[in-house]
Amino acid sequence: MSAAPFSLAQTFMGVPHRTEIGGAKAVILGLPFDCGTHPQRVGSRLGPSAIREQSLLLRAFDYANAINPLDALGVVDVGDARVSPGEVEPSYRAIEEAVGAIARERVVPVTLGGDGAIALPEMRALHAVYPDLVTVHIDAHTDAYPIEGYNTATAFVRAAEEGLIDPARSYQIGMRGTTMVPGIADYGRSLGYNVISLAELLERGIATVFAEVKATIGDRPVYLSYDMDFFDPSVAPGVCTPTWGGATAREGLAVLEACNGLNLVGVNINTVSPPHDVGGMSALLAAQVTLNALNLIARQHQSRAAGA
């Protein structure tokens, strides 16, 4: 029988689309959700499709090593969680269910957001499988504000309150810019987080800071949440909350590379807002972050195999 005259919907870098995880060690999952709370920037619900589209410009091998992470991990794209943008509670349940279905197989969910609110249901799902979970949160904002409710500003407050992560061994890195209320860094520290501003990161040096991160975390399971507004708007203009004075593309990718050696059990790349993007450059950079994160996970598996 000849092949069907149809192609599948776009997947990340053209990896197979499956709803069965099979033998995959990492899975791409779209979380096309935003709360709709930002007065000017509603649109990150379109982020997963934009990242997938721009990923076609990438090639699997990295200049620095000979790993094809797509092959090494048997990566599949399972499509999107069944969220309802703007409807927080049902969407949280859908995200938790989808991420949990992957994590329970001891497979790494690599998720494409979506706004920063998706971090909370992801941490709920991962904590159910990894009770000693910690987080490395790379962002311009702590997403830990002293306000009520479930939204982009409270994901890491609720996570600490619900005991989903160990804040004392968790890091929030890259904070800068304007905030809704004063004292945000101190509030984050009062929750137990290690909060490191972008200025401190660059002054101390990426290698020095991440040596501390790794010494503190050890081999604990890590949820890596990478908010694209960590980058400066000059390289990532299409994000939910653009904040000037951010990382260059080189610095942002170097920070991700510095996570090599962490025990990554979940990765999220969030806040790409295609209606505000320029030439797809933010989505393309997010696709590169996604591929580099897969490369980290592949090296993680290589190290385990070598030590077995």
C-alpha positions as CSV (number, residue, x, y, z in Angstrom):
1,M,0.0,0.0,0.0
2,S,1.4,3.4,-0.9
3,A,1.9,6.1,1.8
4,A,-1.1,8.2,2.7
5,P,-1.2,11.5,0.8
6,F,-1.3,13.5,4.0
7,S,1.3,14.8,6.4
8,L,1.0,15.2,10.1
9,A,0.5,18.5,11.9
10,Q,3.7,20.4,12.6
11,T,5.8,18.9,15.4
12,F,8.9,20.1,17.0
13,M,11.8,19.8,14.5
14,G,9.7,17.2,12.7
15,V,9.9,14.5,15.4
16,P,7.2,11.8,15.3
17,H,3.8,12.7,16.6
18,R,2.5,10.1,18.9
19,T,0.0,9.9,21.8
20,E,1.8,6.9,23.1
21,I,5.1,7.6,24.8
22,G,6.6,4.3,23.9
23,G,10.4,4.1,24.4
24,A,10.9,7.9,24.4
25,K,13.2,9.4,27.1
26,A,11.9,12.9,26.5
27,V,8.6,14.2,25.2
28,I,7.5,17.5,23.7
29,L,4.2,18.8,25.1
30,G,2.5,22.1,24.2
31,L,0.7,24.1,26.9
32,P,-1.2,26.7,24.9
33,F,-2.5,28.6,27.9
34,D,-2.4,32.1,29.2
35,C,-4.4,33.6,32.0
36,G,-5.4,36.7,30.0
37,T,-4.5,38.9,32.9
38,H,-1.9,41.1,31.3
39,P,-3.5,44.4,30.1
40,Q,-1.4,44.6,26.9
41,R,0.1,41.2,26.2
42,V,-2.4,38.4,25.6
43,G,-1.0,35.9,23.1
44,S,1.3,33.3,24.7
45,R,-1.4,30.7,24.2
46,L,-0.1,30.8,20.6
47,G,3.5,30.1,21.7
48,P,3.7,26.3,21.2
49,S,2.7,26.5,17.6
50,A,5.1,29.3,16.8
51,I,8.0,27.5,18.5
52,R,7.2,24.4,16.5
53,E,7.1,26.3,13.3
54,Q,10.4,28.1,13.9
55,S,12.1,24.9,15.0
56,L,12.2,23.8,11.4
57,L,15.2,26.2,11.0
58,L,17.3,24.2,13.4
59,R,19.5,21.2,12.9
60,A,19.9,18.4,15.4
61,F,23.7,18.4,16.0
62,D,25.3,21.1,18.1
63,Y,28.7,22.6,17.2
64,A,30.2,21.7,20.6
65,N,29.3,18.0,20.6
66,A,28.3,15.1,18.4
67,I,25.0,14.2,20.1
68,N,21.8,14.2,18.2
69,P,19.4,14.5,21.1
70,L,16.3,13.8,19.1
71,D,17.7,10.4,18.2
72,A,19.4,9.7,21.5
73,L,16.3,10.4,23.5
74,G,13.8,9.0,20.9
75,V,11.9,12.4,21.2
76,V,8.3,12.4,20.3
77,D,5.8,15.3,20.2
78,V,2.5,14.3,21.8
79,G,0.7,17.6,20.8
80,D,-1.0,19.9,23.3
81,A,-2.6,19.5,26.7
82,R,-6.4,20.1,26.5
83,V,-6.4,23.5,28.1
84,S,-8.9,26.4,27.9
85,P,-7.1,29.7,27.7
86,G,-8.3,32.2,30.3
87,E,-10.0,29.4,32.4
88,V,-7.4,28.8,35.1
89,E,-8.7,25.8,37.2
90,P,-9.8,23.5,34.4
91,S,-6.6,24.3,32.5
92,Y,-4.5,23.6,35.5
93,R,-6.2,20.2,35.9
94,A,-5.5,19.5,32.2
95,I,-1.8,20.5,32.4
96,E,-1.3,18.4,35.6
97,E,-2.9,15.4,34.0
98,A,-0.8,15.7,30.8
99,V,2.5,16.3,32.5
100,G,1.8,13.6,35.1
101,A,1.1,11.1,32.4
102,I,4.6,11.7,31.0
103,A,6.4,12.0,34.4
104,R,4.9,8.8,35.8
105,E,6.7,6.9,33.0
106,R,10.0,8.5,34.3
107,V,10.2,10.3,31.0
108,V,11.2,14.0,30.9
109,P,8.3,16.4,29.8
110,V,9.8,19.3,27.8
111,T,6.9,21.7,27.6
112,L,6.3,24.7,25.4
113,G,4.2,27.6,26.9
114,G,2.1,29.3,27.4
115,D,2.6,31.9,30.1
116,G,4.4,31.5,33.5
117,A,1.2,30.4,35.3
118,I,1.7,26.9,33.8
119,A,4.6,26.3,36.2
120,L,2.3,25.6,39.1
121,P,0.4,22.6,37.7
122,E,3.6,21.3,36.2
123,M,5.2,21.3,39.7
124,R,2.1,19.6,41.1
125,A,2.5,16.8,38.6
126,L,6.2,16.4,39.0
127,H,6.1,16.5,42.8
128,A,3.6,13.6,42.8
129,V,6.4,11.5,41.1
130,Y,9.4,13.2,42.6
131,P,8.6,14.3,46.2
132,D,12.1,15.8,46.8
133,L,11.7,18.1,43.8
134,V,13.6,21.4,43.5
135,T,13.4,24.2,40.9
136,V,15.8,26.3,38.9
137,H,13.7,29.2,37.7
138,I,15.4,31.5,35.1
139,D,13.3,34.6,34.6
140,A,13.3,38.4,34.7
141,H,10.6,38.0,37.4
142,T,10.3,35.9,40.5
143,D,6.6,35.0,39.8
144,A,6.4,35.0,43.6
145,Y,4.4,38.1,44.5
146,P,2.5,38.6,47.8
147,I,-0.9,38.6,46.2
148,E,-3.8,36.2,46.2
149,G,-5.0,33.8,43.5
150,Y,-3.6,31.8,40.6
151,N,-1.8,33.7,37.9
152,T,1.6,34.5,36.4
153,A,2.7,36.4,39.5
154,T,1.9,33.7,42.1
155,A,3.0,30.3,40.6
156,F,6.1,30.1,42.8
157,V,4.3,31.4,45.9
158,R,1.6,28.7,45.7
159,A,4.3,26.1,44.9
160,A,6.1,26.9,48.2
161,E,2.8,27.0,50.1
162,E,1.7,23.7,48.8
163,G,5.1,22.1,49.6
164,L,5.7,21.1,45.9
165,I,9.4,22.0,46.0
166,D,12.1,22.6,48.5
167,P,12.7,26.4,48.3
168,A,15.9,26.2,50.4
169,R,17.5,24.2,47.6
170,S,15.7,26.1,44.8
171,Y,17.0,29.0,42.8
172,Q,15.4,32.0,41.0
173,I,17.9,33.6,38.7
174,G,17.9,36.6,36.5
175,M,15.6,39.0,38.2
176,R,15.6,42.7,37.1
177,G,13.3,45.6,36.0
178,T,10.1,47.1,37.4
179,T,7.7,45.3,39.7
180,M,4.1,45.8,40.8
181,V,5.1,46.1,44.5
182,P,8.3,46.7,46.4
183,G,10.5,44.2,48.1
184,I,10.0,41.3,45.7
185,A,13.4,39.8,46.2
186,D,13.1,39.9,49.9
187,Y,9.7,38.3,49.7
188,G,11.0,35.5,47.6
189,R,13.8,34.9,50.1
190,S,11.2,34.9,52.9
191,L,9.6,32.0,51.1
192,G,12.9,30.2,51.3
193,Y,14.1,30.7,47.7
194,N,17.7,31.6,46.7
195,V,17.1,34.7,44.6
196,I,19.9,35.9,42.4
197,S,19.4,39.0,40.3
198,L,20.8,39.3,36.8
199,A,23.2,42.0,38.0
200,E,24.5,39.6,40.6
201,L,24.7,36.7,38.1
202,L,26.8,38.7,35.7
203,E,29.0,40.3,38.5
204,R,29.8,36.9,40.1
205,G,29.9,35.1,36.8
206,I,27.7,32.3,35.4
207,A,30.2,29.6,36.2
208,T,30.6,30.7,39.8
209,V,26.8,31.0,40.4
210,F,26.0,27.6,38.9
211,A,28.8,25.9,40.8
212,E,26.9,27.1,43.9
213,V,23.6,25.9,42.4
214,K,25.0,22.4,41.7
215,A,26.6,22.2,45.2
216,T,23.3,23.1,46.8
217,I,21.0,20.9,44.7
218,G,23.3,17.9,44.3
219,D,21.4,15.0,42.6
220,R,17.9,16.2,43.6
221,P,15.3,16.1,40.8
222,V,15.1,19.5,39.1
223,Y,12.2,21.3,37.4
224,L,13.9,23.8,35.1
225,S,11.5,26.7,34.2
226,Y,13.0,29.0,31.5
227,D,11.1,32.2,30.9
228,M,12.0,33.8,27.6
229,D,11.8,37.3,29.1
230,F,15.2,36.4,30.8
231,F,16.5,37.6,27.4
232,D,16.6,41.3,26.5
233,P,13.8,42.4,24.3
234,S,16.3,43.3,21.6
235,V,16.7,39.6,21.0
236,A,13.4,38.3,22.3
237,P,10.8,41.0,21.7
238,G,7.8,38.7,21.5
239,V,7.3,37.8,25.2
240,C,4.6,38.5,27.7
241,T,6.5,41.0,29.8
242,P,9.5,42.5,27.9
243,T,12.0,43.9,30.4
244,W,15.0,45.9,29.3
245,G,18.5,45.2,30.4
246,G,18.3,41.4,30.0
247,A,20.6,38.7,28.8
248,T,22.0,38.6,25.3
249,A,21.4,35.5,23.3
250,R,24.9,34.3,24.1
251,E,24.5,34.9,27.8
252,G,21.1,33.2,27.9
253,L,22.3,30.1,26.2
254,A,25.4,30.0,28.4
255,V,23.1,30.0,31.5
256,L,21.2,27.1,30.1
257,E,24.5,25.3,29.3
258,A,25.6,25.9,32.9
259,C,22.7,23.6,34.0
260,N,24.6,20.7,32.5
261,G,24.9,18.0,35.2
262,L,21.6,18.9,37.0
263,N,19.1,16.0,37.3
264,L,16.5,17.4,35.0
265,V,13.1,15.7,35.4
266,G,11.0,18.5,33.8
267,V,11.8,21.5,31.6
268,N,9.5,24.3,30.5
269,I,10.1,27.1,28.0
270,N,7.5,29.8,28.3
271,T,6.0,33.2,27.6
272,V,6.6,33.5,23.8
273,S,3.8,35.8,22.5
274,P,3.7,35.5,18.7
275,P,1.4,38.5,18.2
276,H,4.2,40.7,19.6
277,D,7.1,38.9,18.0
278,V,9.3,40.3,15.2
279,G,10.1,37.9,12.3
280,G,9.5,34.9,14.6
281,M,12.9,35.7,16.3
282,S,11.6,35.0,19.9
283,A,10.0,31.8,18.8
284,L,13.2,30.7,17.0
285,L,15.3,31.5,20.1
286,A,12.8,29.5,22.2
287,A,13.2,26.6,19.8
288,Q,16.9,26.8,20.3
289,V,16.5,26.8,24.1
290,T,14.3,23.8,23.7
291,L,16.8,21.9,21.6
292,N,19.7,22.8,23.9
293,A,17.6,21.6,26.9
294,L,17.1,18.3,25.0
295,N,20.9,18.2,24.5
296,L,21.4,18.5,28.3
297,I,19.0,15.7,28.9
298,A,20.7,13.5,26.4
299,R,24.1,14.1,28.0
300,Q,22.5,13.3,31.4
301,H,21.5,9.9,30.0
302,Q,24.9,9.4,28.5
303,S,26.6,10.1,31.9
304,R,24.3,7.6,33.7
305,A,25.0,4.9,31.1
306,A,28.7,5.5,31.4
307,G,28.5,5.2,35.2
308,A,26.3,2.1,35.2
